Amino acid sequence: MHPVGKVPLLINFGQKLSESDLIMRYLDQLKGEDSSLMAVCGEKSFKHSLVLCSKRNAS
């Protein structure tokens, strides 16, 4: 459980995603290769963001 009782949640066509890193990956796939976060930020920065989200989710 998150320390302040809040959980990120994305609901799309009835599918629920509640982890920040999963939400980021899902939204990135929706944008397509040319305008995805990874394309704009670069692979290294995108992966770093995923690591930060994972660490935050673990706390």
C-alpha positions as CSV (number, residue, x, y, z in Angstrom):
1,M,0.0,0.0,0.0
2,H,1.3,3.5,-0.9
3,P,2.2,5.5,2.2
4,V,-0.4,8.2,1.5
5,G,-3.1,5.7,0.4
6,K,-3.0,6.8,-3.3
7,V,-2.4,4.5,-6.2
8,P,-1.9,5.5,-9.9
9,L,-4.6,4.0,-12.0
10,L,-5.3,4.0,-15.7
11,I,-8.6,2.4,-17.0
12,N,-8.8,1.9,-20.7
13,F,-11.6,-0.2,-22.3
14,G,-12.2,-1.9,-18.9
15,Q,-8.5,-2.8,-18.5
16,K,-7.0,-1.5,-15.3
17,L,-3.3,-0.7,-14.9
18,S,-2.2,0.4,-11.4
19,E,1.6,0.5,-11.5
20,S,3.4,3.6,-12.8
21,D,5.9,1.7,-14.9
22,L,3.2,-0.4,-16.5
23,I,1.2,2.8,-17.3
24,M,4.3,4.4,-18.8
25,R,5.0,1.4,-21.0
26,Y,1.3,1.1,-22.1
27,L,1.0,4.8,-23.0
28,D,4.4,4.7,-24.8
29,Q,3.1,1.8,-27.0
30,L,-0.1,3.8,-27.8
31,K,1.9,6.8,-29.1
32,G,3.7,4.7,-31.7
33,E,7.4,4.6,-32.5
34,D,7.8,8.2,-33.8
35,S,6.2,10.1,-30.9
36,S,6.7,7.7,-28.0
37,L,8.4,8.8,-24.8
38,M,11.4,6.6,-25.7
39,A,11.8,8.2,-29.1
40,V,11.6,11.7,-27.6
41,C,13.6,11.2,-24.4
42,G,15.9,8.5,-25.6
43,E,16.1,4.9,-24.4
44,K,18.5,5.6,-21.5
45,S,16.3,8.3,-20.0
46,F,13.1,6.3,-20.5
47,K,14.6,3.2,-18.8
48,H,15.8,5.5,-16.0
49,S,12.3,6.8,-15.5
50,L,11.0,3.2,-15.3
51,V,13.6,2.4,-12.7
52,L,12.5,5.4,-10.6
53,C,8.8,4.4,-10.9
54,S,9.6,0.9,-9.9
55,K,11.5,2.1,-6.8
56,R,8.7,4.4,-5.9
57,N,6.1,1.6,-6.2
58,A,8.2,-0.6,-4.0
59,S,8.3,1.9,-1.1
